[in-house]
Amino acid sequence: MDCQDRNESPKALAYSVPASARQLGVSAPVIYREIREGRLTAFKIGRRTLVAADDLELLIDRLKQKPFIPTDTRRAVDARRGACTPAVARSR
């Protein structure tokens, strides 16, 4: 065993929801949504909800395989509001 092996802390087997969020750089509600929608598996120990480190890695791997297609969210929101048609100015 060299110095580097002794100085490294062991990899965590599971993370709490807030720690999982920090690991991924997202908020805790995002982690809860992924759990609720079945894309991330969680388990309980006592009152704590934990996510296995391997499951976080699997989620990242699955997301990396999906193509990222950016959307113009402003145009989508405007279309839902009917803003694609010219606005009529009100006169008083």
C-alpha positions as CSV (number, residue, x, y, z in Angstrom):
1,M,0.0,0.0,0.0
2,D,1.4,3.4,-1.0
3,C,0.8,6.8,0.6
4,Q,-2.0,7.6,-1.9
5,D,-4.0,4.5,-0.9
6,R,-3.8,5.4,2.8
7,N,-4.9,9.0,2.3
8,E,-8.0,8.2,0.2
9,S,-11.2,7.8,2.1
10,P,-13.3,4.8,1.1
11,K,-16.0,5.5,-1.4
12,A,-19.4,5.8,0.2
13,L,-21.8,3.0,-0.6
14,A,-24.9,5.2,-0.3
15,Y,-25.7,8.8,0.0
16,S,-28.6,10.7,1.7
17,V,-30.9,12.6,-0.7
18,P,-29.1,16.0,0.0
19,A,-25.7,14.3,-0.5
20,S,-26.9,12.7,-3.7
21,A,-28.0,16.0,-4.9
22,R,-24.6,17.6,-4.1
23,Q,-22.9,14.7,-5.9
24,L,-24.9,15.4,-9.1
25,G,-25.0,19.1,-8.8
26,V,-28.8,19.3,-8.6
27,S,-31.3,20.1,-5.9
28,A,-32.8,17.6,-3.5
29,P,-36.3,18.0,-5.1
30,V,-34.7,16.8,-8.4
31,I,-33.5,13.6,-6.6
32,Y,-36.9,13.0,-5.1
33,R,-38.6,13.5,-8.5
34,E,-36.2,10.9,-10.0
35,I,-37.0,8.5,-7.2
36,R,-40.8,9.1,-7.6
37,E,-40.7,8.6,-11.3
38,G,-38.7,5.4,-11.0
39,R,-35.5,6.5,-12.6
40,L,-33.6,6.3,-9.3
41,T,-33.9,3.6,-6.6
42,A,-33.9,4.6,-2.9
43,F,-34.1,2.7,0.3
44,K,-34.7,3.6,3.9
45,I,-32.6,3.0,7.0
46,G,-34.5,4.3,9.9
47,R,-35.9,7.6,8.9
48,R,-33.2,8.3,6.3
49,T,-33.8,7.9,2.6
50,L,-30.6,6.7,0.9
51,V,-29.5,6.2,-2.7
52,A,-26.9,3.7,-3.5
53,A,-23.8,5.2,-5.1
54,D,-24.0,2.6,-7.9
55,D,-27.5,3.7,-8.7
56,L,-26.4,7.3,-9.1
57,E,-23.7,6.2,-11.5
58,L,-26.3,4.2,-13.4
59,L,-28.6,7.2,-13.7
60,I,-25.8,9.3,-15.1
61,D,-24.9,6.5,-17.6
62,R,-28.5,6.3,-18.8
63,L,-28.8,10.1,-19.1
64,K,-25.5,10.3,-21.1
65,Q,-26.9,7.8,-23.6
66,K,-29.9,10.0,-24.3
67,P,-29.3,12.8,-26.9
68,F,-29.6,16.3,-25.5
69,I,-31.9,18.4,-27.6
70,P,-32.1,21.9,-26.4
71,T,-35.4,23.6,-26.7
72,D,-36.3,27.2,-27.0
73,T,-38.3,27.3,-23.9
74,R,-39.3,30.9,-24.3
75,R,-40.9,30.2,-27.7
76,A,-42.8,27.2,-26.2
77,V,-44.1,29.3,-23.3
78,D,-45.1,32.1,-25.6
79,A,-47.0,29.6,-27.9
80,R,-48.9,28.3,-24.9
81,R,-49.9,31.8,-24.0
82,G,-51.0,32.6,-27.5
83,A,-48.2,35.1,-27.9
84,C,-47.5,34.0,-31.5
85,T,-50.2,36.3,-32.7
86,P,-49.5,40.0,-32.7
87,A,-50.8,41.8,-29.6
88,V,-53.5,44.4,-30.0
89,A,-52.9,47.6,-28.2
90,R,-55.7,48.7,-26.0
91,S,-56.7,52.3,-26.2
92,R,-58.2,54.2,-23.3
